[in-house]
Amino acid sequence: MERIFFIDRTIQERGGVNVRTVSSTFEVSERQAKRDIEYLRYRLGAPVEWSAPKRQYIYSAPWDGLKFASEKSLFALAFFRAILDRYSYIPVLSEELIDELKRKIGARYASIAEHVRYELPDLQPISDDISYRICRSLLEQHNLRITYRDAHDVESERTIVPLRLINYAGKWYCAAYDSLSGKLRVFAIARIKEAYEAEPSHFPLPGDDEIERFLSSSYGIFKGDPVGTATLRFRNGAARAIRDQIWHPDQVLTIPDNAGDEYTVDLSLPVHDWTELLGRALRCGADCEVLGPQEFRERWKEEIERMREMAGKGD
């Protein structure tokens, strides 16, 4: 397919292509290059014909049969190959898939993957074996017996029925029916220490609509019913960064009139949980000020005061 795309692109851009060009570019025989051109003509229906005056193969009429399957497909596969190099983005991996991708992409396009890196500061690796068992459970709809260590480092044994896998902010979660609580719960997969297939049990599993409602209220600063609208003021480098970011589809960016000489941007957005947004605000340090609502501003000030007290203890 790499050669087919090359032939098509060369005809489209240069008005024609000859067998020798294809042969030398890809280091294949001229007979193979001729077969590729015939494939383009007879199998893909391209209006390819030989032009004696140009001594090239040309299109006798406009043709866009590969418009949506052009080099972009190979570029996309190359980026996918680069993602696979970072194991945690794809929690279940096989060497056969990587080998097949290499074969599909071809040497020239595969080199793109070597020049692409995916980095996420909060990326959290998880066990390949546990990920595999969760996927098997999703596929076969069987129960898993897990050993789980919660945020307080308390370990427990429970049976779950995995229903969804979610990657949020670089961390993997499993939304599952939990036999211990009899409810839908979200488990951080990195905290699952052991997982193995359990005996079948008929739990009252929720429907898709209920699962989606549960998830929509569980992740992200804009998920669920808003508890209020927050306004944050960013200055300097943080302001220049925030103007190109989307934290919420309904956010509003404004430049305040009383900004002075500093470059300043105000961001307003609906929020259903102040905790995550507070973390984002504090991450910008003195270049971010919480303006409102008052409840949120007080939480921001309290956290800064706690940090000040902590810094004072060091002195």
Long-range contacts (C-beta under 8 A, 24 or more apart in sequence): 1-73, 1-74, 1-104, 1-106, 2-26, 2-74, 2-105, 2-106, 2-108, 2-109, 3-28, 3-33, 3-36, 4-36, 4-39, 4-40, 4-44, 4-66, 5-66, 5-70, 5-71, 5-74, 7-36, 7-37, 7-40, 7-57, 8-40, 8-46, 8-66, 8-70, 9-70, 9-71, 11-48, 11-57, 11-58, 11-59, 12-59, 15-54, 15-56, 15-58, 16-51, 16-54, 16-56, 16-57, 16-58, 17-56, 17-57, 18-55, 18-56, 18-57, 71-109, 74-105, 74-106, 74-109, 75-109, 75-112, 77-101, 77-104, 77-105, 77-109, 78-105, 78-109, 78-110, 78-112, 78-113, 78-116, 79-112, 79-113, 79-116, 81-105, 81-110, 81-113, 82-112, 82-113, 82-116, 82-117, 82-118, 83-118, 85-113, 85-118, 86-117, 86-118, 86-119, 86-123, 87-125, 87-128, 88-123, 88-124, 88-125, 88-126, 88-170, 88-172, 89-118, 89-123, 89-167, 91-126, 91-128, 91-131, 91-165, 91-172, 91-189, 92-128, 92-131, 92-132, 92-135, 93-128, 120-170, 121-170, 122-169, 122-170, 122-171, 123-170, 124-170, 124-171, 124-172, 124-190, 125-190, 126-172, 126-189, 126-190, 127-189, 127-192, 129-195, 130-189, 130-192, 130-194, 130-195, 131-172, 131-189, 133-195, 133-196, 133-197, 134-162, 134-165, 134-174, 134-189, 134-195, 135-165, 136-197, 137-161, 137-162, 137-197, 138-162, 138-163, 138-165, 142-197, 142-198, 142-200, 143-179, 143-197, 143-198, 143-199, 143-200, 143-201, 143-203, 144-176, 144-195, 144-196, 144-197, 144-198, 145-195, 145-196, 145-197, 145-198, 146-187, 146-192, 146-193, 146-194, 146-195, 147-192, 147-193, 147-194, 147-195, 148-187, 148-191, 148-192, 148-193, 149-191, 149-193, 150-191, 151-191, 155-193, 156-180, 159-198, 159-201, 160-185, 160-187, 161-203, 161-205, 163-205, 163-206, 163-211, 164-211, 164-215, 166-215, 166-219, 168-219, 168-220, 175-211, 175-214, 175-215, 175-218, 177-203, 177-205, 177-206, 179-203, 184-210, 184-211, 184-214, 186-218, 217-272, 220-276, 221-247, 221-248, 221-269, 221-271, 221-272, 221-273, 221-276, 221-277, 221-280, 222-247, 222-248, 222-249, 222-250, 222-269, 222-270, 222-271, 222-272, 223-272, 224-272, 224-273, 225-272, 226-270, 226-271, 226-272, 227-271, 227-272, 227-273, 227-274, 228-270, 228-271, 228-293, 228-295, 228-296, 229-268, 229-269, 229-270, 229-271, 229-293, 230-268, 230-269, 230-270, 230-271, 230-274, 230-277, 230-290, 230-292, 230-293, 230-296, 231-266, 231-267, 231-268, 231-290, 231-291, 231-292, 232-266, 232-267, 232-268, 232-277, 232-281, 232-288, 232-289, 232-290, 232-291, 233-264, 233-265, 233-266, 233-267, 233-288, 233-289, 233-291, 234-264, 234-265, 234-266, 234-267, 234-284, 234-287, 234-288, 235-262, 235-263, 235-264, 235-286, 235-287, 235-288, 235-289, 236-262, 236-263, 236-287, 237-287, 238-284, 238-287, 238-288, 239-263, 239-264, 239-265, 239-287, 242-267, 247-280, 266-291, 271-296, 274-299, 278-303
